[in-house]
Amino acid sequence: MLQNRVPPPVLAAACAAAIWGISKIAPGVELSLPWRAALASPIALIGIYLTTAGFRSFRNAKTTINPLKPETASSLVSSGIYRVTRNPMYLGLALILLAWAIYLASPWALIGVAGFVVYIDLLQIRREERVLATLFGPDYERYKASVRRWL
């Protein structure tokens, strides 16, 4: 069974570097810096909010925030931002990467955002879901049925 062995923030940083690299070699969009900042800033702020809200909810529940060891979760967090999305921290990181690609005015850099989402979805989230289903049984299944994985 495949699983992620790279902490998601480290993966996001690697994707951000890849996005920057792609923006340097692939053709970009002619857009002035103020426009790029105006488009990217609200998306980045939403991403920061989601990531922070998810982190805070885990801290308030006094459960692990270590995504590489979901089996150490001590409680099922389903309140706060977790009523809207099951993965606010990953969604937030994806939005920050999207904002970075927009800021760099590089449509080709969206490959880095898509790569992050696919990797996290296949190698991180699915494993977490299996573990949470084992740990929290019907409570997790009800939660999963009522709240979407991403949005």
N, C-alpha and C positions, 0 to 999 in steps of 0.2 A: 504494500500500500504506500503510495507516494505521500509525502508530507513536507511541509515547509520547514526548513531548518535555518532560515534567515529571518531575523526579526523584521516585521513589516516596516518599521521606520527606516531600517537600514536598506531594505529593498526599495522603499520610496526614494531614498537619497540616491541610490544607484540609478533608478529610473530618471530622476531629475538630472543627473549627470549625463545620462544617455540622451535625454531630451535636448539638453544644451548642445551636445555633440552633433546630434542630427540637425539642429537649427543652424549649425555652422557649415554644414556640407550640403544640405538640401535647400532648394529654392524656398524663399519665404514670401510673405505677403507684405506689400508696401503699406505700412501703417505707421503713423507718427507715434513717438513714445507716449505722449499724453493720451492718445486713443487706446493704445495697448494697455497702459496702466489703468485707464478708466474701465476697460472691459475685464481685465484680469482681477482687479482689486476686490470687487464684490464676491467673485467666485472663491478667491483665496480666503476672504473673511468668513464666508459660509463654511469652507473646509476647516478652517481653524476652530470655528465655533463647534462644529460637529465632533471633531477630534477631542477637543477639550471637554465638551459635555459628556461624551462617552467615557473618557478617562475619569472625570469627576464622579459619574454614576457608579463606576466600579469601586472607586475609593470610598464613597459613601456606604456602599454595601459591604465593604471590608472583604472583598474577594480579589483574587489574583488579576493582575493586568498583563501577566506574562502570556503572550499568545502562543508561545512554543510549548506551554504546559497547561493546556485547557483542563486536563484531568485534576488539577489542583483547585479548580473553582469551588468555592464554598457556598455560593448562592446563585440563583438564577436572577439576573438583573433584567427586569421587564418594565421598569418605570422610567420617567423622564424621557430623554431622547430615544430610549429603547422602545417606546410606544410607537415611534415613527419608522425606525429602521433597526434591523437586528445587528447591523454592523456600522454604527456611526463613525467609529475611528477609521475604518478602512475607506468608507465613503468620503470622509473628510480628507484623507491622504490623497485619494483619487482626484478630488476637486482641487486640491492644492497643486497637484501635477498638471491638471487641465489649465489652471490659471497660469502656471509657468510656461506651458506651451503657447498659450495665447499671448502672454507678455513677450515671448520671443518671436511672435508672429510667424510661427512655423507649423503649417498644417501637417507636414510629414512627422513632426514631433509627437503628434497624437498617437503614433505607433507606441511610444513609450508609455502613455497613459493606458492604452488598451492592453499592453503587455502586463502592466501592474495589475489591472483589474482581472484579467484572465488568470494570472499566476495566483493571486490572492484567493480568487474564487475556487479554483481547482485544488490548490495545495494547502490552503489555510482554512478557509471557511468550511469547506465540506468536512474536513477532519474535526474541526471544532463542533460542528453540528452532530456528528456521530458521538463524540464524547459527551456533549450536553444531553443528548437523548438517553445515553446510558446513565448519566448522573441524576438527571431530573425527570426522566420518564414522561408520564402523561402531562405534567405541568409544562415541560418544554415543547411537547408536541402541540399542545393548545396554543402556546405562545407562537410557535413557528407557523401555525395555521392562521394566526390573526395579524402577524406583522411580516412585511416583506423582507427579503434578504438584503436588498440594497435600498430601494425606494418604493 
